[in-house]
Amino acid sequence: MATDAILSRELKSLQEEMSSAKRESPSPAASAGTAAPTDKPTGAAPKDTVEEREAREQLREFVDELSKLVEEGSKNVAAHPIASMAGALVVGILIGRLLGRR
């Protein structure tokens, strides 16, 4: 459960960082045509490309889905603690046996 809380906090901080970076970046309409592609940035954040925006959106969706998965897992463990512990024990034994066969 402690690792779920840590993971949730890390995911939240990533989401906050991404949203703050999105807010800080200039809008494409405001900076369109103002600088040539060969100009060096003058302290402002460079304009995002379409690929970067798509990658950020995919990352945001991934983080959201992962957050939902962790939340559902926490609820499931809270609802069925004995079954969860038995499952974790079986998985731990299997992993131990697989790693022991070097």
C-alpha positions as CSV (number, residue, x, y, z in Angstrom):
1,M,0.0,0.0,0.0
2,A,2.9,2.4,0.8
3,T,4.3,1.9,-2.8
4,D,0.8,2.7,-4.2
5,A,0.8,6.0,-2.3
6,I,4.3,6.8,-3.5
7,L,3.4,5.9,-7.1
8,S,0.3,8.0,-6.9
9,R,2.3,11.0,-5.6
10,E,4.8,10.6,-8.4
11,L,2.1,10.4,-11.0
12,K,0.4,13.5,-9.6
13,S,3.7,15.5,-9.6
14,L,4.3,14.4,-13.2
15,Q,0.8,15.6,-14.2
16,E,1.4,18.9,-12.4
17,E,4.7,19.4,-14.1
18,M,3.2,18.7,-17.5
19,S,0.3,21.0,-16.9
20,S,2.6,23.8,-15.7
21,A,4.9,23.3,-18.7
22,K,1.8,23.5,-21.0
23,R,0.7,26.7,-19.3
24,E,4.1,28.3,-19.6
25,S,4.6,27.5,-23.3
26,P,3.5,30.3,-25.7
27,S,0.4,29.7,-27.7
28,P,1.0,28.8,-31.4
29,A,-1.2,31.6,-32.7
30,A,0.7,34.2,-30.8
31,S,4.2,33.2,-31.9
32,A,3.3,32.1,-35.5
33,G,5.6,33.8,-38.0
34,T,7.5,35.9,-35.5
35,A,10.8,34.1,-35.6
36,A,12.6,32.3,-38.4
37,P,13.4,28.6,-37.8
38,T,17.1,29.3,-37.7
39,D,16.8,32.0,-35.0
40,K,18.1,31.0,-31.5
41,P,15.6,31.3,-28.7
42,T,16.0,34.4,-26.6
43,G,15.2,32.9,-23.2
44,A,11.6,31.9,-24.2
45,A,10.6,28.2,-24.5
46,P,10.9,26.9,-28.0
47,K,7.7,26.3,-29.9
48,D,6.4,22.7,-29.6
49,T,6.2,20.6,-32.7
50,V,3.2,18.6,-33.5
51,E,5.0,15.4,-32.6
52,E,6.0,16.8,-29.1
53,R,2.4,17.8,-28.4
54,E,1.1,14.3,-29.5
55,A,3.8,12.7,-27.3
56,R,2.8,14.8,-24.3
57,E,-0.9,14.0,-24.9
58,Q,-0.1,10.3,-25.1
59,L,2.0,10.5,-21.9
60,R,-0.8,12.4,-20.1
61,E,-3.3,9.7,-21.2
62,F,-0.9,7.0,-20.0
63,V,-0.4,8.7,-16.6
64,D,-4.1,9.0,-16.2
65,E,-4.8,5.4,-17.1
66,L,-2.0,4.3,-14.8
67,S,-3.4,6.4,-12.0
68,K,-6.8,4.8,-12.5
69,L,-5.3,1.3,-12.5
70,V,-3.5,2.0,-9.2
71,E,-6.6,3.4,-7.7
72,E,-8.7,0.4,-8.8
73,G,-6.0,-1.9,-7.5
74,S,-6.1,-0.2,-4.1
75,K,-9.9,-0.5,-3.9
76,N,-9.7,-4.2,-4.9
77,V,-7.1,-5.0,-2.3
78,A,-9.1,-3.1,0.4
79,A,-12.2,-5.0,-0.6
80,H,-10.5,-8.5,-0.7
81,P,-7.4,-8.4,1.5
82,I,-7.1,-12.1,2.1
83,A,-7.4,-13.0,-1.6
84,S,-4.9,-10.3,-2.5
85,M,-2.4,-11.5,0.0
86,A,-2.8,-15.1,-1.2
87,G,-2.3,-14.0,-4.8
88,A,0.8,-11.9,-3.9
89,L,2.2,-14.9,-2.0
90,V,1.7,-17.2,-5.1
91,V,3.3,-14.6,-7.4
92,G,6.2,-14.2,-5.0
93,I,6.8,-17.9,-4.9
94,L,6.7,-18.2,-8.7
95,I,9.1,-15.3,-9.2
96,G,11.4,-16.8,-6.5
97,R,11.5,-20.1,-8.3
98,L,12.1,-18.6,-11.7
99,L,14.9,-16.5,-10.4
100,G,16.4,-19.4,-8.5
101,R,16.9,-21.4,-11.7
102,R,19.9,-19.7,-13.1
